[in-house]
Amino acid sequence: MIYCCEEHVEIAIDTIVDDFETFPLLNKIEDEKLSTPCEYCQKRAIYMVANE
Ligand SMILES: [Zn+2]
């Protein structure tokens, strides 16, 4: 599972596809209080990309 910002969502999807050979589930993080950072930069994550 990868948390990422708007900018890095395509990289996150590619990573999941490469690692698990399956198209990931893309969930938008609606809860503003969750301040999980992006995997690739320090911005707040907007999406959670899951491998199932
Ligand atoms: Zn980012």
mmCIF file of the protein (N, C-alpha, C, O) and its ligand, coordinates in Angstrom:
data_MODEL
# 
_entry.id   MODEL 
# 
loop_
_entity.id 
_entity.type 
_entity.pdbx_number_of_molecules 
1 polymer     1 
2 non-polymer 1 
# 
_entity_poly.entity_id                      1 
_entity_poly.type                           'polypeptide(L)' 
_entity_poly.nstd_linkage                   no 
_entity_poly.nstd_monomer                   no 
_entity_poly.pdbx_seq_one_letter_code       MIYCCEEHVEIAIDTIVDDFETFPLLNKIEDEKLSTPCEYCQKRAIYMVANE 
_entity_poly.pdbx_seq_one_letter_code_can   MIYCCEEHVEIAIDTIVDDFETFPLLNKIEDEKLSTPCEYCQKRAIYMVANE 
_entity_poly.pdbx_strand_id                 A 
# 
loop_
_entity_poly_seq.entity_id 
_entity_poly_seq.num 
_entity_poly_seq.mon_id 
_entity_poly_seq.hetero 
1 1  MET n 
1 2  ILE n 
1 3  TYR n 
1 4  CYS n 
1 5  CYS n 
1 6  GLU n 
1 7  GLU n 
1 8  HIS n 
1 9  VAL n 
1 10 GLU n 
1 11 ILE n 
1 12 ALA n 
1 13 ILE n 
1 14 ASP n 
1 15 THR n 
1 16 ILE n 
1 17 VAL n 
1 18 ASP n 
1 19 ASP n 
1 20 PHE n 
1 21 GLU n 
1 22 THR n 
1 23 PHE n 
1 24 PRO n 
1 25 LEU n 
1 26 LEU n 
1 27 ASN n 
1 28 LYS n 
1 29 ILE n 
1 30 GLU n 
1 31 ASP n 
1 32 GLU n 
1 33 LYS n 
1 34 LEU n 
1 35 SER n 
1 36 THR n 
1 37 PRO n 
1 38 CYS n 
1 39 GLU n 
1 40 TYR n 
1 41 CYS n 
1 42 GLN n 
1 43 LYS n 
1 44 ARG n 
1 45 ALA n 
1 46 ILE n 
1 47 TYR n 
1 48 MET n 
1 49 VAL n 
1 50 ALA n 
1 51 ASN n 
1 52 GLU n 
# 
loop_
_struct_asym.id 
_struct_asym.entity_id 
A 1 
B 2 
# 
loop_
_chem_comp.id 
_chem_comp.type 
_chem_comp.mon_nstd_flag 
ALA 'L-peptide linking' y 
ARG 'L-peptide linking' y 
ASN 'L-peptide linking' y 
ASP 'L-peptide linking' y 
CYS 'L-peptide linking' y 
GLN 'L-peptide linking' y 
GLU 'L-peptide linking' y 
HIS 'L-peptide linking' y 
ILE 'L-peptide linking' y 
LEU 'L-peptide linking' y 
LYS 'L-peptide linking' y 
MET 'L-peptide linking' y 
PHE 'L-peptide linking' y 
PRO 'L-peptide linking' y 
SER 'L-peptide linking' y 
THR 'L-peptide linking' y 
TYR 'L-peptide linking' y 
VAL 'L-peptide linking' y 
ZN  non-polymer         . 
# 
_pdbx_entity_nonpoly.entity_id   2 
_pdbx_entity_nonpoly.name        ? 
_pdbx_entity_nonpoly.comp_id     ZN 
# 
_pdbx_nonpoly_scheme.asym_id         B 
_pdbx_nonpoly_scheme.entity_id       2 
_pdbx_nonpoly_scheme.mon_id          ZN 
_pdbx_nonpoly_scheme.ndb_seq_num     1 
_pdbx_nonpoly_scheme.pdb_seq_num     101 
_pdbx_nonpoly_scheme.auth_seq_num    101 
_pdbx_nonpoly_scheme.pdb_mon_id      ZN 
_pdbx_nonpoly_scheme.auth_mon_id     ZN 
_pdbx_nonpoly_scheme.pdb_strand_id   A 
_pdbx_nonpoly_scheme.pdb_ins_code    . 
# 
loop_
_atom_site.group_PDB 
_atom_site.id 
_atom_site.type_symbol 
_atom_site.label_atom_id 
_atom_site.label_alt_id 
_atom_site.label_comp_id 
_atom_site.label_asym_id 
_atom_site.label_entity_id 
_atom_site.label_seq_id 
_atom_site.pdbx_PDB_ins_code 
_atom_site.Cartn_x 
_atom_site.Cartn_y 
_atom_site.Cartn_z 
_atom_site.occupancy 
_atom_site.B_iso_or_equiv 
_atom_site.pdbx_formal_charge 
_atom_site.auth_seq_id 
_atom_site.auth_comp_id 
_atom_site.auth_asym_id 
_atom_site.auth_atom_id 
_atom_site.pdbx_PDB_model_num 
ATOM   1   N  N  . MET A 1 1  ? 0.845   -1.194 0.000   1.00 0.00 ? 1   MET A N  1 
ATOM   2   C  CA . MET A 1 1  ? 0.000   0.000  0.000   1.00 0.00 ? 1   MET A CA 1 
ATOM   3   C  C  . MET A 1 1  ? 0.882   1.245  0.000   1.00 0.00 ? 1   MET A C  1 
ATOM   4   O  O  . MET A 1 1  ? 1.822   1.361  0.786   1.00 0.00 ? 1   MET A O  1 
ATOM   5   N  N  . ILE A 1 2  ? 0.560   2.162  -0.888  1.00 0.00 ? 2   ILE A N  1 
ATOM   6   C  CA . ILE A 1 2  ? 1.381   3.369  -1.024  1.00 0.00 ? 2   ILE A CA 1 
ATOM   7   C  C  . ILE A 1 2  ? 0.498   4.607  -0.851  1.00 0.00 ? 2   ILE A C  1 
ATOM   8   O  O  . ILE A 1 2  ? -0.568  4.720  -1.455  1.00 0.00 ? 2   ILE A O  1 
ATOM   9   N  N  . TYR A 1 3  ? 0.957   5.507  -0.034  1.00 0.00 ? 3   TYR A N  1 
ATOM   10  C  CA . TYR A 1 3  ? 0.284   6.800  0.088   1.00 0.00 ? 3   TYR A CA 1 
ATOM   11  C  C  . TYR A 1 3  ? 1.019   7.790  -0.802  1.00 0.00 ? 3   TYR A C  1 
ATOM   12  O  O  . TYR A 1 3  ? 2.249   7.844  -0.812  1.00 0.00 ? 3   TYR A O  1 
ATOM   13  N  N  . CYS A 1 4  ? 0.255   8.563  -1.541  1.00 0.00 ? 4   CYS A N  1 
ATOM   14  C  CA . CYS A 1 4  ? 0.923   9.502  -2.434  1.00 0.00 ? 4   CYS A CA 1 
ATOM   15  C  C  . CYS A 1 4  ? 0.065   10.738 -2.690  1.00 0.00 ? 4   CYS A C  1 
ATOM   16  O  O  . CYS A 1 4  ? -1.150  10.732 -2.492  1.00 0.00 ? 4   CYS A O  1 
ATOM   17  N  N  . CYS A 1 5  ? 0.730   11.780 -3.131  1.00 0.00 ? 5   CYS A N  1 
ATOM   18  C  CA . CYS A 1 5  ? 0.033   13.013 -3.488  1.00 0.00 ? 5   CYS A CA 1 
ATOM   19  C  C  . CYS A 1 5  ? -0.447  12.926 -4.936  1.00 0.00 ? 5   CYS A C  1 
ATOM   20  O  O  . CYS A 1 5  ? -0.146  11.965 -5.643  1.00 0.00 ? 5   CYS A O  1 
ATOM   21  N  N  . GLU A 1 6  ? -1.188  13.926 -5.361  1.00 0.00 ? 6   GLU A N  1 
ATOM   22  C  CA . GLU A 1 6  ? -1.729  14.008 -6.727  1.00 0.00 ? 6   GLU A CA 1 
ATOM   23  C  C  . GLU A 1 6  ? -0.621  13.840 -7.778  1.00 0.00 ? 6   GLU A C  1 
ATOM   24  O  O  . GLU A 1 6  ? -0.797  13.160 -8.789  1.00 0.00 ? 6   GLU A O  1 
ATOM   25  N  N  . GLU A 1 7  ? 0.491   14.464 -7.514  1.00 0.00 ? 7   GLU A N  1 
ATOM   26  C  CA . GLU A 1 7  ? 1.602   14.507 -8.450  1.00 0.00 ? 7   GLU A CA 1 
ATOM   27  C  C  . GLU A 1 7  ? 2.264   13.146 -8.672  1.00 0.00 ? 7   GLU A C  1 
ATOM   28  O  O  . GLU A 1 7  ? 2.751   12.855 -9.764  1.00 0.00 ? 7   GLU A O  1 
ATOM   29  N  N  . HIS A 1 8  ? 2.276   12.324 -7.635  1.00 0.00 ? 8   HIS A N  1 
ATOM   30  C  CA . HIS A 1 8  ? 3.019   11.072 -7.705  1.00 0.00 ? 8   HIS A CA 1 
ATOM   31  C  C  . HIS A 1 8  ? 2.139   9.836  -7.829  1.00 0.00 ? 8   HIS A C  1 
ATOM   32  O  O  . HIS A 1 8  ? 2.619   8.711  -7.689  1.00 0.00 ? 8   HIS A O  1 
ATOM   33  N  N  . VAL A 1 9  ? 0.862   10.042 -8.089  1.00 0.00 ? 9   VAL A N  1 
ATOM   34  C  CA . VAL A 1 9  ? -0.062  8.902  -8.138  1.00 0.00 ? 9   VAL A CA 1 
ATOM   35  C  C  . VAL A 1 9  ? 0.287   7.937  -9.279  1.00 0.00 ? 9   VAL A C  1 
ATOM   36  O  O  . VAL A 1 9  ? 0.121   6.726  -9.135  1.00 0.00 ? 9   VAL A O  1 
ATOM   37  N  N  . GLU A 1 10 ? 0.762   8.460  -10.393 1.00 0.00 ? 10  GLU A N  1 
ATOM   38  C  CA . GLU A 1 10 ? 1.104   7.587  -11.526 1.00 0.00 ? 10  GLU A CA 1 
ATOM   39  C  C  . GLU A 1 10 ? 2.311   6.712  -11.210 1.00 0.00 ? 10  GLU A C  1 
ATOM   40  O  O  . GLU A 1 10 ? 2.365   5.551  -11.615 1.00 0.00 ? 10  GLU A O  1 
ATOM   41  N  N  . ILE A 1 11 ? 3.264   7.260  -10.500 1.00 0.00 ? 11  ILE A N  1 
ATOM   42  C  CA . ILE A 1 11 ? 4.443   6.495  -10.083 1.00 0.00 ? 11  ILE A CA 1 
ATOM   43  C  C  . ILE A 1 11 ? 4.021   5.386  -9.121  1.00 0.00 ? 11  ILE A C  1 
ATOM   44  O  O  . ILE A 1 11 ? 4.495   4.253  -9.215  1.00 0.00 ? 11  ILE A O  1 
ATOM   45  N  N  . ALA A 1 12 ? 3.130   5.725  -8.203  1.00 0.00 ? 12  ALA A N  1 
ATOM   46  C  CA . ALA A 1 12 ? 2.636   4.735  -7.242  1.00 0.00 ? 12  ALA A CA 1 
ATOM   47  C  C  . ALA A 1 12 ? 1.922   3.588  -7.953  1.00 0.00 ? 12  ALA A C  1 
ATOM   48  O  O  . ALA A 1 12 ? 2.137   2.422  -7.623  1.00 0.00 ? 12  ALA A O  1 
ATOM   49  N  N  . ILE A 1 13 ? 1.075   3.915  -8.923  1.00 0.00 ? 13  ILE A N  1 
ATOM   50  C  CA . ILE A 1 13 ? 0.368   2.882  -9.696  1.00 0.00 ? 13  ILE A CA 1 
ATOM   51  C  C  . ILE A 1 13 ? 1.376   2.001  -10.439 1.00 0.00 ? 13  ILE A C  1 
ATOM   52  O  O  . ILE A 1 13 ? 1.266   0.776  -10.414 1.00 0.00 ? 13  ILE A O  1 
ATOM   53  N  N  . ASP A 1 14 ? 2.346   2.616  -11.091 1.00 0.00 ? 14  ASP A N  1 
ATOM   54  C  CA . ASP A 1 14 ? 3.367   1.847  -11.812 1.00 0.00 ? 14  ASP A CA 1 
ATOM   55  C  C  . ASP A 1 14 ? 4.130   0.917  -10.886 1.00 0.00 ? 14  ASP A C  1 
ATOM   56  O  O  . ASP A 1 14 ? 4.445   -0.216 -11.249 1.00 0.00 ? 14  ASP A O  1 
ATOM   57  N  N  . THR A 1 15 ? 4.425   1.404  -9.685  1.00 0.00 ? 15  THR A N  1 
ATOM   58  C  CA . THR A 1 15 ? 5.157   0.593  -8.706  1.00 0.00 ? 15  THR A CA 1 
ATOM   59  C  C  . THR A 1 15 ? 4.361   -0.639 -8.319  1.00 0.00 ? 15  THR A C  1 
ATOM   60  O  O  . THR A 1 15 ? 4.907   -1.740 -8.260  1.00 0.00 ? 15  THR A O  1 
ATOM   61  N  N  . ILE A 1 16 ? 3.083   -0.461 -8.056  1.00 0.00 ? 16  ILE A N  1 
ATOM   62  C  CA . ILE A 1 16 ? 2.227   -1.592 -7.685  1.00 0.00 ? 16  ILE A CA 1 
ATOM   63  C  C  . ILE A 1 16 ? 2.101   -2.570 -8.857  1.00 0.00 ? 16  ILE A C  1 
ATOM   64  O  O  . ILE A 1 16 ? 2.198   -3.783 -8.673  1.00 0.00 ? 16  ILE A O  1 
ATOM   65  N  N  . VAL A 1 17 ? 1.888   -2.042 -10.040 1.00 0.00 ? 17  VAL A N  1 
ATOM   66  C  CA . VAL A 1 17 ? 1.764   -2.901 -11.228 1.00 0.00 ? 17  VAL A CA 1 
ATOM   67  C  C  . VAL A 1 17 ? 3.046   -3.717 -11.425 1.00 0.00 ? 17  VAL A C  1 
ATOM   68  O  O  . VAL A 1 17 ? 2.986   -4.914 -11.705 1.00 0.00 ? 17  VAL A O  1 
ATOM   69  N  N  . ASP A 1 18 ? 4.195   -3.073 -11.279 1.00 0.00 ? 18  ASP A N  1 
ATOM   70  C  CA . ASP A 1 18 ? 5.479   -3.767 -11.430 1.00 0.00 ? 18  ASP A CA 1 
ATOM   71  C  C  . ASP A 1 18 ? 5.683   -4.823 -10.355 1.00 0.00 ? 18  ASP A C  1 
ATOM   72  O  O  . ASP A 1 18 ? 6.134   -5.931 -10.649 1.00 0.00 ? 18  ASP A O  1 
ATOM   73  N  N  . ASP A 1 19 ? 5.357   -4.492 -9.124  1.00 0.00 ? 19  ASP A N  1 
ATOM   74  C  CA . ASP A 1 19 ? 5.636   -5.396 -8.005  1.00 0.00 ? 19  ASP A CA 1 
ATOM   75  C  C  . ASP A 1 19 ? 4.642   -6.538 -7.913  1.00 0.00 ? 19  ASP A C  1 
ATOM   76  O  O  . ASP A 1 19 ? 5.021   -7.661 -7.579  1.00 0.00 ? 19  ASP A O  1 
ATOM   77  N  N  . PHE A 1 20 ? 3.387   -6.272 -8.200  1.00 0.00 ? 20  PHE A N  1 
ATOM   78  C  CA . PHE A 1 20 ? 2.353   -7.285 -7.957  1.00 0.00 ? 20  PHE A CA 1 
ATOM   79  C  C  . PHE A 1 20 ? 1.659   -7.760 -9.230  1.00 0.00 ? 20  PHE A C  1 
ATOM   80  O  O  . PHE A 1 20 ? 0.825   -8.665 -9.180  1.00 0.00 ? 20  PHE A O  1 
ATOM   81  N  N  . GLU A 1 21 ? 1.995   -7.162 -10.361 1.00 0.00 ? 21  GLU A N  1 
ATOM   82  C  CA . GLU A 1 21 ? 1.414   -7.520 -11.656 1.00 0.00 ? 21  GLU A CA 1 
ATOM   83  C  C  . GLU A 1 21 ? -0.111  -7.520 -11.629 1.00 0.00 ? 21  GLU A C  1 
ATOM   84  O  O  . GLU A 1 21 ? -0.767  -8.365 -12.239 1.00 0.00 ? 21  GLU A O  1 
ATOM   85  N  N  . THR A 1 22 ? -0.648  -6.549 -10.905 1.00 0.00 ? 22  THR A N  1 
ATOM   86  C  CA . THR A 1 22 ? -2.090  -6.374 -10.836 1.00 0.00 ? 22  THR A CA 1 
ATOM   87  C  C  . THR A 1 22 ? -2.387  -4.880 -10.803 1.00 0.00 ? 22  THR A C  1 
ATOM   88  O  O  . THR A 1 22 ? -1.603  -4.092 -10.272 1.00 0.00 ? 22  THR A O  1 
ATOM   89  N  N  . PHE A 1 23 ? -3.515  -4.502 -11.368 1.00 0.00 ? 23  PHE A N  1 
ATOM   90  C  CA . PHE A 1 23 ? -3.832  -3.080 -11.335 1.00 0.00 ? 23  PHE A CA 1 
ATOM   91  C  C  . PHE A 1 23 ? -4.343  -2.708 -9.953  1.00 0.00 ? 23  PHE A C  1 
ATOM   92  O  O  . PHE A 1 23 ? -5.246  -3.366 -9.436  1.00 0.00 ? 23  PHE A O  1 
ATOM   93  N  N  . PRO A 1 24 ? -3.786  -1.671 -9.345  1.00 0.00 ? 24  PRO A N  1 
ATOM   94  C  CA . PRO A 1 24 ? -4.126  -1.355 -7.953  1.00 0.00 ? 24  PRO A CA 1 
ATOM   95  C  C  . PRO A 1 24 ? -5.481  -0.673 -7.774  1.00 0.00 ? 24  PRO A C  1 
ATOM   96  O  O  . PRO A 1 24 ? -6.056  -0.111 -8.706  1.00 0.00 ? 24  PRO A O  1 
ATOM   97  N  N  . LEU A 1 25 ? -5.950  -0.746 -6.566  1.00 0.00 ? 25  LEU A N  1 
ATOM   98  C  CA . LEU A 1 25 ? -7.118  0.027  -6.162  1.00 0.00 ? 25  LEU A CA 1 
ATOM   99  C  C  . LEU A 1 25 ? -6.660  1.418  -5.751  1.00 0.00 ? 25  LEU A C  1 
ATOM   100 O  O  . LEU A 1 25 ? -5.674  1.584  -5.034  1.00 0.00 ? 25  LEU A O  1 
ATOM   101 N  N  . LEU A 1 26 ? -7.387  2.396  -6.216  1.00 0.00 ? 26  LEU A N  1 
ATOM   102 C  CA . LEU A 1 26 ? -7.038  3.770  -5.921  1.00 0.00 ? 26  LEU A CA 1 
ATOM   103 C  C  . LEU A 1 26 ? -8.116  4.367  -5.025  1.00 0.00 ? 26  LEU A C  1 
ATOM   104 O  O  . LEU A 1 26 ? -9.270  4.511  -5.430  1.00 0.00 ? 26  LEU A O  1 
ATOM   105 N  N  . ASN A 1 27 ? -7.731  4.704  -3.824  1.00 0.00 ? 27  ASN A N  1 
ATOM   106 C  CA . ASN A 1 27 ? -8.691  5.300  -2.891  1.00 0.00 ? 27  ASN A CA 1 
ATOM   107 C  C  . ASN A 1 27 ? -8.299  6.731  -2.583  1.00 0.00 ? 27  ASN A C  1 
ATOM   108 O  O  . ASN A 1 27 ? -7.150  7.018  -2.246  1.00 0.00 ? 27  ASN A O  1 
ATOM   109 N  N  . LYS A 1 28 ? -9.258  7.613  -2.701  1.00 0.00 ? 28  LYS A N  1 
ATOM   110 C  CA . LYS A 1 28 ? -8.985  8.993  -2.336  1.00 0.00 ? 28  LYS A CA 1 
ATOM   111 C  C  . LYS A 1 28 ? -9.100  9.130  -0.822  1.00 0.00 ? 28  LYS A C  1 
ATOM   112 O  O  . LYS A 1 28 ? -10.051 8.642  -0.210  1.00 0.00 ? 28  LYS A O  1 
ATOM   113 N  N  . ILE A 1 29 ? -8.125  9.795  -0.237  1.00 0.00 ? 29  ILE A N  1 
ATOM   114 C  CA . ILE A 1 29 ? -8.157  10.014 1.203   1.00 0.00 ? 29  ILE A CA 1 
ATOM   115 C  C  . ILE A 1 29 ? -8.997  11.256 1.479   1.00 0.00 ? 29  ILE A C  1 
ATOM   116 O  O  . ILE A 1 29 ? -8.593  12.377 1.171   1.00 0.00 ? 29  ILE A O  1 
ATOM   117 N  N  . GLU A 1 30 ? -10.158 11.040 2.058   1.00 0.00 ? 30  GLU A N  1 
ATOM   118 C  CA . GLU A 1 30 ? -11.093 12.152 2.270   1.00 0.00 ? 30  GLU A CA 1 
ATOM   119 C  C  . GLU A 1 30 ? -10.864 12.848 3.610   1.00 0.00 ? 30  GLU A C  1 
ATOM   120 O  O  . GLU A 1 30 ? -11.180 14.026 3.778   1.00 0.00 ? 30  GLU A O  1 
ATOM   121 N  N  . ASP A 1 31 ? -10.313 12.101 4.550   1.00 0.00 ? 31  ASP A N  1 
ATOM   122 C  CA . ASP A 1 31 ? -10.165 12.641 5.891   1.00 0.00 ? 31  ASP A CA 1 
ATOM   123 C  C  . ASP A 1 31 ? -8.998  13.628 5.968   1.00 0.00 ? 31  ASP A C  1 
ATOM   124 O  O  . ASP A 1 31 ? -7.832  13.236 5.921   1.00 0.00 ? 31  ASP A O  1 
ATOM   125 N  N  . GLU A 1 32 ? -9.324  14.876 6.084   1.00 0.00 ? 32  GLU A N  1 
ATOM   126 C  CA . GLU A 1 32 ? -8.315  15.934 6.130   1.00 0.00 ? 32  GLU A CA 1 
ATOM   127 C  C  . GLU A 1 32 ? -7.407  15.841 7.361   1.00 0.00 ? 32  GLU A C  1 
ATOM   128 O  O  . GLU A 1 32 ? -6.292  16.363 7.372   1.00 0.00 ? 32  GLU A O  1 
ATOM   129 N  N  . LYS A 1 33 ? -7.908  15.173 8.382   1.00 0.00 ? 33  LYS A N  1 
ATOM   130 C  CA . LYS A 1 33 ? -7.125  15.066 9.621   1.00 0.00 ? 33  LYS A CA 1 
ATOM   131 C  C  . LYS A 1 33 ? -5.982  14.064 9.504   1.00 0.00 ? 33  LYS A C  1 
ATOM   132 O  O  . LYS A 1 33 ? -5.001  14.131 10.244  1.00 0.00 ? 33  LYS A O  1 
ATOM   133 N  N  . LEU A 1 34 ? -6.125  13.138 8.563   1.00 0.00 ? 34  LEU A N  1 
ATOM   134 C  CA . LEU A 1 34 ? -5.036  12.199 8.318   1.00 0.00 ? 34  LEU A CA 1 
ATOM   135 C  C  . LEU A 1 34 ? -3.945  12.909 7.526   1.00 0.00 ? 34  LEU A C  1 
ATOM   136 O  O  . LEU A 1 34 ? -4.132  13.240 6.355   1.00 0.00 ? 34  LEU A O  1 
ATOM   137 N  N  . SER A 1 35 ? -2.826  13.137 8.159   1.00 0.00 ? 35  SER A N  1 
ATOM   138 C  CA . SER A 1 35 ? -1.767  13.858 7.469   1.00 0.00 ? 35  SER A CA 1 
ATOM   139 C  C  . SER A 1 35 ? -0.621  12.915 7.115   1.00 0.00 ? 35  SER A C  1 
ATOM   140 O  O  . SER A 1 35 ? 0.533   13.143 7.477   1.00 0.00 ? 35  SER A O  1 
ATOM   141 N  N  . THR A 1 36 ? -0.973  11.860 6.403   1.00 0.00 ? 36  THR A N  1 
ATOM   142 C  CA . THR A 1 36 ? 0.052   10.926 5.945   1.00 0.00 ? 36  THR A CA 1 
ATOM   143 C  C  . THR A 1 36 ? 0.839   11.567 4.808   1.00 0.00 ? 36  THR A C  1 
ATOM   144 O  O  . THR A 1 36 ? 0.243   12.084 3.863   1.00 0.00 ? 36  THR A O  1 
ATOM   145 N  N  . PRO A 1 37 ? 2.154   11.540 4.883   1.00 0.00 ? 37  PRO A N  1 
ATOM   146 C  CA . PRO A 1 37 ? 2.927   12.139 3.790   1.00 0.00 ? 37  PRO A CA 1 
ATOM   147 C  C  . PRO A 1 37 ? 3.019   11.227 2.566   1.00 0.00 ? 37  PRO A C  1 
ATOM   148 O  O  . PRO A 1 37 ? 2.913   10.004 2.663   1.00 0.00 ? 37  PRO A O  1 
ATOM   149 N  N  . CYS A 1 38 ? 3.216   11.854 1.435   1.00 0.00 ? 38  CYS A N  1 
ATOM   150 C  CA . CYS A 1 38 ? 3.475   11.144 0.182   1.00 0.00 ? 38  CYS A CA 1 
ATOM   151 C  C  . CYS A 1 38 ? 4.762   10.328 0.304   1.00 0.00 ? 38  CYS A C  1 
ATOM   152 O  O  . CYS A 1 38 ? 5.717   10.745 0.959   1.00 0.00 ? 38  CYS A O  1 
ATOM   153 N  N  . GLU A 1 39 ? 4.770   9.149  -0.342  1.00 0.00 ? 39  GLU A N  1 
ATOM   154 C  CA . GLU A 1 39 ? 5.968   8.301  -0.363  1.00 0.00 ? 39  GLU A CA 1 
ATOM   155 C  C  . GLU A 1 39 ? 7.143   8.958  -1.082  1.00 0.00 ? 39  GLU A C  1 
ATOM   156 O  O  . GLU A 1 39 ? 8.303   8.652  -0.806  1.00 0.00 ? 39  GLU A O  1 
ATOM   157 N  N  . TYR A 1 40 ? 6.833   9.850  -1.993  1.00 0.00 ? 40  TYR A N  1 
ATOM   158 C  CA . TYR A 1 40 ? 7.857   10.346 -2.921  1.00 0.00 ? 40  TYR A CA 1 
ATOM   159 C  C  . TYR A 1 40 ? 8.264   11.790 -2.656  1.00 0.00 ? 40  TYR A C  1 
ATOM   160 O  O  . TYR A 1 40 ? 9.288   12.251 -3.161  1.00 0.00 ? 40  TYR A O  1 
ATOM   161 N  N  . CYS A 1 41 ? 7.471   12.498 -1.871  1.00 0.00 ? 41  CYS A N  1 
ATOM   162 C  CA . CYS A 1 41 ? 7.806   13.864 -1.509  1.00 0.00 ? 41  CYS A CA 1 
ATOM   163 C  C  . CYS A 1 41 ? 7.218   14.110 -0.112  1.00 0.00 ? 41  CYS A C  1 
ATOM   164 O  O  . CYS A 1 41 ? 6.735   13.171 0.520   1.00 0.00 ? 41  CYS A O  1 
ATOM   165 N  N  . GLN A 1 42 ? 7.250   15.294 0.354   1.00 0.00 ? 42  GLN A N  1 
ATOM   166 C  CA . GLN A 1 42 ? 6.782   15.551 1.718   1.00 0.00 ? 42  GLN A CA 1 
ATOM   167 C  C  . GLN A 1 42 ? 5.398   16.187 1.777   1.00 0.00 ? 42  GLN A C  1 
ATOM   168 O  O  . GLN A 1 42 ? 4.958   16.641 2.833   1.00 0.00 ? 42  GLN A O  1 
ATOM   169 N  N  . LYS A 1 43 ? 4.721   16.217 0.641   1.00 0.00 ? 43  LYS A N  1 
ATOM   170 C  CA . LYS A 1 43 ? 3.364   16.756 0.631   1.00 0.00 ? 43  LYS A CA 1 
ATOM   171 C  C  . LYS A 1 43 ? 2.395   15.781 1.283   1.00 0.00 ? 43  LYS A C  1 
ATOM   172 O  O  . LYS A 1 43 ? 2.691   14.596 1.439   1.00 0.00 ? 43  LYS A O  1 
ATOM   173 N  N  . ARG A 1 44 ? 1.238   16.297 1.660   1.00 0.00 ? 44  ARG A N  1 
ATOM   174 C  CA . ARG A 1 44 ? 0.208   15.450 2.237   1.00 0.00 ? 44  ARG A CA 1 
ATOM   175 C  C  . ARG A 1 44 ? -0.333  14.518 1.156   1.00 0.00 ? 44  ARG A C  1 
ATOM   176 O  O  . ARG A 1 44 ? -0.614  14.945 0.036   1.00 0.00 ? 44  ARG A O  1 
ATOM   177 N  N  . ALA A 1 45 ? -0.473  13.246 1.507   1.00 0.00 ? 45  ALA A N  1 
ATOM   178 C  CA . ALA A 1 45 ? -0.994  12.263 0.557   1.00 0.00 ? 45  ALA A CA 1 
ATOM   179 C  C  . ALA A 1 45 ? -2.470  12.510 0.273   1.00 0.00 ? 45  ALA A C  1 
ATOM   180 O  O  . ALA A 1 45 ? -3.247  12.825 1.175   1.00 0.00 ? 45  ALA A O  1 
ATOM   181 N  N  . ILE A 1 46 ? -2.840  12.361 -0.986  1.00 0.00 ? 46  ILE A N  1 
ATOM   182 C  CA . ILE A 1 46 ? -4.230  12.520 -1.429  1.00 0.00 ? 46  ILE A CA 1 
ATOM   183 C  C  . ILE A 1 46 ? -4.833  11.147 -1.747  1.00 0.00 ? 46  ILE A C  1 
ATOM   184 O  O  . ILE A 1 46 ? -6.036  10.932 -1.601  1.00 0.00 ? 46  ILE A O  1 
ATOM   185 N  N  . TYR A 1 47 ? -3.976  10.232 -2.182  1.00 0.00 ? 47  TYR A N  1 
ATOM   186 C  CA . TYR A 1 47 ? -4.441  8.904  -2.593  1.00 0.00 ? 47  TYR A CA 1 
ATOM   187 C  C  . TYR A 1 47 ? -3.730  7.807  -1.834  1.00 0.00 ? 47  TYR A C  1 
ATOM   188 O  O  . TYR A 1 47 ? -2.576  7.937  -1.426  1.00 0.00 ? 47  TYR A O  1 
ATOM   189 N  N  . MET A 1 48 ? -4.469  6.713  -1.659  1.00 0.00 ? 48  MET A N  1 
ATOM   190 C  CA . MET A 1 48 ? -3.906  5.492  -1.129  1.00 0.00 ? 48  MET A CA 1 
ATOM   191 C  C  . MET A 1 48 ? -4.016  4.462  -2.250  1.00 0.00 ? 48  MET A C  1 
ATOM   192 O  O  . MET A 1 48 ? -5.115  4.155  -2.711  1.00 0.00 ? 48  MET A O  1 
ATOM   193 N  N  . VAL A 1 49 ? -2.907  3.945  -2.675  1.00 0.00 ? 49  VAL A N  1 
ATOM   194 C  CA . VAL A 1 49 ? -2.878  2.972  -3.764  1.00 0.00 ? 49  VAL A CA 1 
ATOM   195 C  C  . VAL A 1 49 ? -2.615  1.599  -3.144  1.00 0.00 ? 49  VAL A C  1 
ATOM   196 O  O  . VAL A 1 49 ? -1.553  1.359  -2.568  1.00 0.00 ? 49  VAL A O  1 
ATOM   197 N  N  . ALA A 1 50 ? -3.588  0.708  -3.270  1.00 0.00 ? 50  ALA A N  1 
ATOM   198 C  CA . ALA A 1 50 ? -3.508  -0.591 -2.617  1.00 0.00 ? 50  ALA A CA 1 
ATOM   199 C  C  . ALA A 1 50 ? -3.404  -1.706 -3.656  1.00 0.00 ? 50  ALA A C  1 
ATOM   200 O  O  . ALA A 1 50 ? -3.927  -1.597 -4.765  1.00 0.00 ? 50  ALA A O  1 
ATOM   201 N  N  . ASN A 1 51 ? -2.715  -2.780 -3.268  1.00 0.00 ? 51  ASN A N  1 
ATOM   202 C  CA . ASN A 1 51 ? -2.454  -3.860 -4.218  1.00 0.00 ? 51  ASN A CA 1 
ATOM   203 C  C  . ASN A 1 51 ? -3.492  -4.982 -4.156  1.00 0.00 ? 51  ASN A C  1 
ATOM   204 O  O  . ASN A 1 51 ? -3.148  -6.136 -4.410  1.00 0.00 ? 51  ASN A O  1 
ATOM   205 N  N  . GLU A 1 52 ? -4.699  -4.692 -3.839  1.00 0.00 ? 52  GLU A N  1 
ATOM   206 C  CA . GLU A 1 52 ? -5.734  -5.726 -3.883  1.00 0.00 ? 52  GLU A CA 1 
ATOM   207 C  C  . GLU A 1 52 ? -7.104  -5.112 -4.131  1.00 0.00 ? 52  GLU A C  1 
ATOM   208 O  O  . GLU A 1 52 ? -8.100  -5.832 -4.199  1.00 0.00 ? 52  GLU A O  1 
HETATM 209 ZN ZN . ZN  B 2 .  ? 4.364   13.380 -3.882  1.00 0.00 2 101 ZN  A ZN 1 
# 
